[in-house]
Amino acid sequence: MTWPLIFITILGVINFAMHRAVLERGHPLTDQMPDYLAVLGGRLTFLAEFAVLLAALMLAANGWPDMLGAYLAYTALNAMAAWVILRRRA
């Protein structure tokens, strides 16, 4: 049961790094965020990222080892979105 938690934590660190890279890039899409999300330079969105990570960890710790696959898929989607934004293809 510990391995899914370790891998989810590692994926969480990767998600936070991608999130930060997108916010620091200054892409025009980040300028279109609603005012309530733009608080603190968009850093409030890290709270949502943390909530997803916390939910995945709690579910995995309580007998849902398949949550690793779901969080891996979430990370893959985040990686694709970050790549598109950072490469300025959007």
N, C-alpha and C positions, 0 to 999 in steps of 0.2 A: 504494500500500500504506500510505502514511502517514495518509491521511484516516480509514480505519477506526480506527486507533490513537488519533487525536485525538478522534474522536467517542466511542469507548469510554471514554476518560479523562474526558471531560466528563460522560458518563452515570454514571461511577463517582463523581464528585464529588456528583452529584445523589443517587445512592443513599446515600452516606454522610450527606448532609444529612438525608434522610428518616429514615434509621436513628436519627440523633441526636435528631431531633424526637420520634420515637416513644418513645425511652428517657427523654427529659427530661419528657415529658408526665405520666409517673407513672400510666399506665393500669393497671387491675387485672390485665390480661393479663401485663404485665411482672413483676408480683409472683408469678406462677405459674411463672416460669422455674425449672428445676432449679438446685440449689445450685451445681453446677459452672459454670453459665453466669452465675449471679448474682454471681460474683467481680468485684470492682471496680465494683460498681453496674451490672452488665450490660454493661460495656464490653468484656468478653472476646468478645462476639458480633461486634465489629468485625473480629476476626481472620477469621471466616468470610466476612464481606463482602469483606475484602481478598483472600481466597483465590479467590473467584469472579471478582473484577476481574482479578487476576493471571492466572488461567487464560484468561480471555477475551482479554486483551492478548497473552499468549504464543501462543495459537492463531491470532489474527489476524495476528501478526507472522510466523508460520511458514506462511503460505499458506492461511489459512482466512478470507477476507474476509467470508464469510457469518456469521461470529461476531458481526458488528455487529448483524445482524437478531436473532440469538438474545439478545444482551445488551440490545437495545432491548426485546424482549418481557419479559425479566426485570425491567427497569426499570419497564415498564408495570404488571406484576403487583405490584411493590413499591409503586408509587404508589397503586394501588387499595387495597392492604392498609393503607398508611399513612393514606390518606383515611378508611377505615372506622374505624381505631383512633383517629385524631385527632378525628374527628367523634363519637366515642363511640357508634358504631352497633353495636359488637361487645360 
